[in-house]
Amino acid sequence: MAIQTKVLGTAYEPEGFARLEVDYDDNQLRLRVARIVNTHPTLTARATATAVSDPTRSYTLNGLPNQTTSVNIPTGPANRLDITIDARGRLDGVEYQFGWQ
């Protein structure tokens, strides 16, 4: 098992950037962590992931200025997001938005 990090998106502004990343287990092909790395001094960034098969399961991150914010994603059958991750780290079955608030 190796944990891989994948960058899903980066938003750039003149004063800095915010990046949305996920860590996934390349053996079990499950999401482990979602993270916002925000280097902007004043703006906040927000990312929301919602399982397609069960919209009541969602995870929202609010990245505060000049901080890194992470959330662990449960991997047990009752709580994990119903998504598919292929061997190249592409996500299928999850909708996410990322942008400045």
Secondary structure as GFF3:
##gff-version 3
##sequence-region A 1 101
A	DSSP	beta_strand	3	13	.	.	.	ID=ss1
A	DSSP	beta_strand	16	25	.	.	.	ID=ss2
A	DSSP	beta_strand	30	38	.	.	.	ID=ss3
A	DSSP	beta_strand	45	51	.	.	.	ID=ss4
A	DSSP	beta_strand	58	63	.	.	.	ID=ss5
A	DSSP	beta_strand	67	72	.	.	.	ID=ss6
A	DSSP	beta_strand	84	85	.	.	.	ID=ss7
A	DSSP	beta_strand	91	92	.	.	.	ID=ss8
A	DSSP	beta_strand	94	100	.	.	.	ID=ss9
###
